[in-house]
Each structure stands twice: as C-alpha cells, then as structure tokens.
Amino acid sequence: IGTVILEPACGDGQFLIRILYRKLDRVKKLPIEERELHLIKAMCSTFGVDIQSDNVEKSRKRLHAIAIGDAVETFDLNNQTQIIQIDLGIEYSQRLLAIIDYILGRNVICGNTLDENNPVILTDYKFNGNNISIAECPITDLTMEINKSSEVHYMELDSLGTLDDIYIDDDDF
C-alpha cells in the first residue's frame, strides 16, 4: 500500500490509476475502520509528473475517481477498453474529499523530469498517528534522506484541506 511509485511522464494517468487501483484492492481487505487512513497512505505514495498541464488535470481527475470508488475507463494489456472501479465501503466525508484533493494537488504535478536546471519538487509524507509530516525534495535528490529538510510541516488530518491549515511546528526540531 505504501510503496512509493513515481511515473515521470504520467500522461492522463493510465499507469497511475492501475497502481492506485491495486493499492486500494489491498486496502479493501483491511478492517473497515483502517481503510480511510490506508487510502490516504496509498495516495501519499503515488506520484505523477507530466510536462503538459492538461494531462496533469486528466490524471488527477482519474485518480480522484478511483479513490472515491467511481468507474474509470482504461485499457488492458491487449489494448481492450476496460472499466475499473473499487468500493472501499467507507464514507467519503468533505474532510476526506479535501484530503484526497490536497494530496493529488501535491503528488500529480506539471513539470519536466528531464530538466536538471528546474528540478521537480516532490513531497514526502511520514505518518505519526493522526499527524502527517511533509517534507519537500527535488526529484534529483531522491537518494538523500528527506527528513533532513530544514522545513517540515505538520498537519492534523482533521484540519487538512487548504494550505492555510498547514503550520510549521518549530518545537519539533
């Protein structure tokens, strides 16, 4: 569920929706009270970058649809059209929808993964109970420990939704 997947040229999300679908299939097998948190963990570990903003938008919409249990058109290895859908059996509150949109806004981004002069900035999420720490890291530095970042944001899942709800907690350094 938490295995990090990065698609450096995600297009409309064909590869990413299949990955998220597989992760959510595992989430579905967990006890219902654990599914919301693991949905969030699955999304936090799924990344896509594309140079075209329209592809980024399509990818976000398709990933959002998979995350909330809507049907998404895709194709299989034989290039046959297929509809995929997964029902986690959870309630999609406004809070959860805001979290999903927030993560997609940070994880599926417009950029050029081949441009070393303007590196793509990715987000690393660390879970600690109901808190998530977020650190930003250029794609070129993925081998470095991201926790050494000088700026770490902490947010409570209950207040997540807009950038205004995120605060820096200097006491944790």
Residue frames relative to the residue before (quaternion, step in Angstrom):
aa qw qx qy qz dx dy dz
I 1.0000 0.0000 0.0000 0.0000 0.00 0.00 0.00
G 0.7883 0.3444 -0.1654 0.4823 3.57 0.87 -0.92
T 0.3882 0.7172 -0.4958 0.2986 3.59 1.21 0.14
V 0.3836 -0.7425 0.5050 0.2157 3.56 -0.75 1.07
I 0.0450 -0.7718 0.6339 -0.0212 3.53 -0.89 1.08
L 0.0431 -0.7798 0.6245 -0.0017 3.55 -0.89 1.01
E 0.1241 -0.7532 0.6431 0.0604 3.54 -0.85 1.04
P 0.2619 -0.8315 0.4702 0.1374 3.63 -0.19 1.27
A 0.7502 0.1655 -0.1428 0.6240 3.61 1.27 -0.10
C 0.0469 -0.9022 0.4285 0.0149 3.54 0.72 1.20
G 0.2797 -0.7671 0.5391 0.2066 3.61 1.11 -0.37
D 0.7845 -0.2868 0.2246 0.5018 3.58 -0.90 -0.91
G 0.6568 -0.5680 0.2920 0.4009 3.59 1.24 0.37
Q 0.2518 0.8020 -0.5130 0.1738 3.60 1.19 0.27
F 0.7061 0.4395 -0.2559 0.4927 3.58 0.80 -1.01
L 0.6826 0.5179 -0.2932 0.4241 3.58 0.87 -0.96
I 0.6552 0.5017 -0.3441 0.4480 3.62 0.92 -0.74
R 0.6221 0.5263 -0.3384 0.4707 3.58 1.10 -0.65
I 0.6430 0.5119 -0.3153 0.4745 3.59 1.00 -0.83
L 0.6808 0.4716 -0.2995 0.4737 3.59 0.81 -0.96
Y 0.6058 0.5548 -0.3503 0.4499 3.58 1.01 -0.74
R 0.6731 0.4875 -0.2973 0.4699 3.61 0.89 -0.90
K 0.6359 0.5176 -0.3303 0.4675 3.58 0.99 -0.80
L 0.6967 0.4742 -0.2759 0.4622 3.57 0.90 -0.94
D 0.5587 0.5728 -0.3902 0.4555 3.57 1.18 -0.43
R 0.6522 0.4810 -0.3048 0.5004 3.59 1.09 -0.66
V 0.6114 0.5474 -0.3417 0.4581 3.57 1.05 -0.76
K 0.6320 0.5690 -0.3194 0.4181 3.57 0.99 -0.88
K 0.6686 0.5081 -0.2905 0.4588 3.58 1.16 -0.57
L 0.5626 0.5953 -0.3797 0.4300 3.60 1.30 -0.15
P 0.6337 -0.4899 0.4035 0.4424 3.60 -1.22 0.26
I 0.6252 -0.6033 0.3460 0.3542 3.57 -0.95 0.89
E 0.6642 0.5228 -0.3159 0.4310 3.60 0.99 -0.75
E 0.6795 0.4652 -0.2875 0.4891 3.62 1.24 -0.26
R 0.5228 0.7046 -0.3884 0.2819 3.58 1.19 -0.40
E 0.6366 0.5356 -0.3526 0.4284 3.62 0.90 -0.79
L 0.6756 0.4852 -0.2992 0.4676 3.60 0.82 -0.94
H 0.6998 0.4630 -0.2802 0.4662 3.59 0.92 -0.83
L 0.5379 0.5642 -0.3985 0.4832 3.59 1.22 -0.39
I 0.6671 0.4945 -0.2924 0.4743 3.56 0.90 -0.95
K 0.6491 0.5092 -0.3199 0.4658 3.60 0.95 -0.82
A 0.6368 0.5227 -0.3289 0.4617 3.60 0.99 -0.80
M 0.6800 0.4811 -0.2914 0.4704 3.56 0.95 -0.84
C 0.6498 0.5339 -0.3160 0.4391 3.60 1.00 -0.80
S 0.7295 0.4070 -0.2344 0.4973 3.60 1.16 -0.39
T 0.6248 0.5018 -0.3330 0.4969 3.58 1.28 0.33
F 0.0041 -0.8343 0.5454 -0.0802 3.57 -0.49 1.27
G 0.0042 0.7848 -0.6197 -0.0045 3.53 -1.17 0.64
V 0.0854 -0.7646 0.6381 0.0304 3.54 -1.12 0.77
D 0.0843 0.7748 -0.6256 0.0357 3.55 -1.05 0.74
I 0.5302 -0.6573 0.4470 0.2950 3.54 -1.11 0.70
Q 0.7175 0.4102 -0.2388 0.5098 3.60 1.18 -0.50
S 0.4592 -0.7207 0.4547 0.2509 3.55 -0.71 1.12
D 0.6242 0.5332 -0.3594 0.4438 3.63 1.02 -0.62
N 0.6264 0.5162 -0.3356 0.4780 3.60 1.07 -0.64
V 0.6208 0.5380 -0.3374 0.4597 3.57 1.00 -0.80
E 0.6668 0.5039 -0.2986 0.4607 3.57 0.90 -0.92
K 0.6499 0.5037 -0.3135 0.4750 3.60 0.95 -0.85
S 0.6507 0.5213 -0.3126 0.4550 3.56 0.93 -0.89
R 0.6442 0.5184 -0.3161 0.4651 3.59 0.93 -0.88
K 0.6669 0.5072 -0.3032 0.4539 3.58 0.90 -0.93
R 0.6733 0.4895 -0.2990 0.4665 3.58 0.94 -0.86
L 0.6531 0.4953 -0.3136 0.4794 3.60 0.99 -0.79
H 0.6086 0.5420 -0.3432 0.4669 3.57 1.04 -0.75
A 0.6552 0.5223 -0.3087 0.4501 3.56 0.91 -0.93
I 0.6534 0.4935 -0.3173 0.4783 3.61 0.90 -0.86
A 0.6649 0.5357 -0.3058 0.4211 3.57 0.90 -0.95
I 0.7634 0.3602 -0.2048 0.4954 3.61 0.99 -0.76
G 0.6242 -0.6053 0.3209 0.3756 3.57 1.24 0.27
D 0.4570 0.6664 -0.4680 0.3578 3.59 1.20 0.32
A 0.5506 -0.6030 0.4679 0.3380 3.55 -1.26 0.45
V 0.0832 -0.7805 0.6194 0.0164 3.56 -1.05 0.85
E 0.3652 -0.7204 0.5500 0.2126 3.54 -0.98 0.93
T 0.0533 0.7750 -0.6235 0.0879 3.54 -0.94 0.98
F 0.3143 -0.7200 0.5531 0.2774 3.58 -1.16 -0.43
D 0.4467 -0.6949 0.5010 0.2580 3.53 -1.20 0.57
L 0.7572 -0.3937 0.2679 0.4470 3.57 -1.30 -0.09
N 0.6762 0.4527 -0.2858 0.5062 3.58 1.23 -0.38
N 0.4953 -0.6877 0.3902 0.3598 3.56 1.35 0.30
Q 0.4225 0.6715 -0.4824 0.3713 3.56 1.13 0.69
T 0.5031 -0.6513 0.4773 0.3082 3.57 -0.94 0.90
Q 0.0020 0.7874 -0.6135 0.0606 3.51 -1.00 0.92
I 0.2693 -0.7274 0.6056 0.1779 3.56 -1.15 0.63
I 0.0621 -0.7891 0.6102 0.0341 3.57 -0.86 0.97
Q 0.0635 0.7742 -0.6214 0.1020 3.52 -1.12 0.78
I 0.0206 -0.7963 0.6045 0.0099 3.56 -1.03 0.71
D 0.2059 -0.7755 0.5904 0.0873 3.56 -0.85 1.03
L 0.2348 -0.7989 0.5420 0.1137 3.57 -0.53 1.19
G 0.4157 -0.7353 0.4525 0.2861 3.57 1.24 -0.20
I 0.5555 0.5874 -0.4039 0.4280 3.60 1.15 0.56
E 0.5092 -0.6162 0.5013 0.3312 3.53 -1.33 0.32
Y 0.2530 -0.7626 0.5797 0.1356 3.56 -0.87 0.97
S 0.1297 -0.8180 0.5598 0.0251 3.54 0.13 1.35
Q 0.6728 -0.4598 0.3759 0.4411 3.57 -1.30 0.19
R 0.6081 0.5628 -0.3335 0.4496 3.57 1.07 -0.79
L 0.6974 0.4636 -0.2765 0.4715 3.59 0.81 -0.99
L 0.6363 0.5198 -0.3300 0.4647 3.61 0.98 -0.77
A 0.6351 0.5164 -0.3240 0.4743 3.60 1.05 -0.76
I 0.6363 0.5185 -0.3244 0.4701 3.60 1.02 -0.77
I 0.6407 0.5236 -0.3177 0.4630 3.59 0.92 -0.91
D 0.6873 0.4778 -0.2884 0.4650 3.60 0.84 -0.95
Y 0.6274 0.5386 -0.3314 0.4544 3.57 1.02 -0.80
I 0.6740 0.4881 -0.2955 0.4692 3.59 0.84 -0.96
L 0.6583 0.5025 -0.3176 0.4618 3.60 0.88 -0.87
G 0.6384 0.5371 -0.3198 0.4491 3.59 1.05 -0.72
R 0.7093 0.4203 -0.2439 0.5106 3.58 1.16 -0.61
N 0.7594 0.4338 -0.2056 0.4392 3.58 1.01 -0.77
V 0.7269 0.2746 -0.2024 0.5960 3.59 1.17 -0.40
I 0.1091 0.8465 -0.4929 0.1690 3.51 -0.06 1.36
C 0.4909 -0.6256 0.5240 0.3051 3.49 -1.33 0.41
G 0.3455 0.7199 -0.5463 0.2529 3.54 -0.85 0.99
N 0.3850 -0.6847 0.5681 0.2455 3.50 -1.36 0.17
T 0.2838 -0.8031 0.5023 0.1487 3.58 -0.27 1.23
L 0.6554 0.5051 -0.3151 0.4647 3.60 1.24 -0.18
D 0.6033 0.5643 -0.3530 0.4393 3.61 1.25 -0.18
E 0.2435 -0.8116 0.5189 0.1126 3.58 -0.20 1.29
N 0.6214 0.5556 -0.3427 0.4332 3.61 1.19 -0.42
N 0.7621 0.1875 -0.1153 0.6089 3.59 1.23 -0.45
P 0.0976 -0.8494 0.5144 0.0656 3.58 0.41 1.17
V 0.4992 -0.6216 0.5202 0.3063 3.51 -1.18 0.71
I 0.2659 -0.7597 0.5762 0.1418 3.56 -0.94 0.92
L 0.1356 -0.7917 0.5941 0.0439 3.55 -0.74 1.12
T 0.3873 -0.7072 0.5476 0.2236 3.54 -1.29 0.34
D 0.1676 -0.7542 0.6268 0.1014 3.53 -1.03 0.86
Y 0.1697 -0.7906 0.5854 0.0592 3.56 -0.86 1.01
K 0.0614 -0.7617 0.6443 0.0307 3.56 -0.98 0.90
F 0.2634 -0.7866 0.5445 0.1240 3.56 -0.79 1.04
N 0.0518 0.7564 -0.6493 0.0600 3.53 -1.07 0.91
G 0.7927 -0.1752 0.0722 0.5794 3.55 0.03 1.29
N 0.7895 -0.2495 0.2132 0.5186 3.57 -0.75 -1.08
N 0.6098 0.5270 -0.3581 0.4714 3.58 1.26 0.24
I 0.1651 -0.7464 0.6361 0.1053 3.49 -1.24 0.61
S 0.1880 -0.7401 0.6267 0.1553 3.57 -0.92 0.82
I 0.1719 -0.7861 0.5913 0.0534 3.51 -1.03 0.90
A 0.0133 0.7673 -0.6410 0.0140 3.55 -0.97 0.89
E 0.3146 -0.7443 0.5593 0.1848 3.54 -1.07 0.73
C 0.0241 -0.8021 0.5944 -0.0519 3.53 -1.06 0.84
P 0.4408 -0.6641 0.5201 0.3068 3.61 -0.89 0.83
I 0.5994 -0.5888 0.4077 0.3574 3.56 -1.05 0.76
T 0.6384 0.5465 -0.3242 0.4344 3.59 1.11 -0.65
D 0.7166 0.4270 -0.2431 0.4950 3.60 1.22 -0.38
L 0.2607 0.8154 -0.4924 0.1568 3.59 1.16 0.37
T 0.6524 0.5227 -0.3325 0.4365 3.59 1.09 -0.49
M 0.5889 0.5627 -0.3716 0.4454 3.60 1.25 -0.27
E 0.5425 -0.5906 0.4693 0.3697 3.55 -1.22 0.40
I 0.3736 -0.7698 0.4769 0.2011 3.52 -0.53 1.18
N 0.5984 0.5934 -0.3659 0.3947 3.60 1.11 -0.51
K 0.5790 0.5794 -0.3817 0.4282 3.61 1.23 -0.12
S 0.3830 0.7256 -0.4808 0.3093 3.58 1.29 0.08
S 0.4529 -0.7008 0.4821 0.2670 3.58 -1.01 0.80
E 0.7453 0.3172 -0.2046 0.5495 3.58 1.20 -0.27
V 0.0517 0.7825 -0.6153 0.0798 3.54 -0.57 1.17
H 0.2187 -0.7688 0.5906 0.1105 3.54 -0.85 0.98
Y 0.1327 -0.7601 0.6290 0.0951 3.54 -1.08 0.72
M 0.0267 0.7931 -0.6079 0.0262 3.53 -0.95 0.82
E 0.3755 -0.6776 0.5746 0.2641 3.52 -1.18 0.52
L 0.5612 -0.6203 0.4210 0.3508 3.55 -0.95 0.83
D 0.6462 0.5449 -0.3318 0.4189 3.59 1.03 -0.72
S 0.7515 0.3728 -0.2293 0.4937 3.61 1.09 -0.49
L 0.4596 0.7033 -0.4423 0.3140 3.59 1.25 -0.03
G 0.3883 0.7159 -0.5282 0.2402 3.53 -1.05 0.68
T 0.7936 0.0473 -0.0266 0.6060 3.55 0.99 -0.76
L 0.6462 -0.5219 0.3794 0.4076 3.53 -1.21 0.37
D 0.5940 0.5856 -0.3651 0.4134 3.60 1.13 -0.57
D 0.6555 0.5267 -0.3096 0.4439 3.59 1.18 -0.51
I 0.6196 0.5289 -0.3446 0.4665 3.59 1.25 -0.14
Y 0.0179 -0.8030 0.5957 -0.0063 3.55 -0.89 0.86
I 0.4263 -0.6674 0.5470 0.2714 3.53 -1.25 0.53
D 0.1662 -0.7869 0.5909 0.0637 3.52 -0.81 1.03
D 0.2184 -0.8216 0.5172 0.0993 3.59 -0.05 1.31
D 0.5620 0.6244 -0.3861 0.3809 3.61 1.17 -0.42
D 0.6455 0.5451 -0.3181 0.4302 3.57 1.18 -0.43
F 0.5891 0.5739 -0.3781 0.4251 3.62 1.23 -0.01
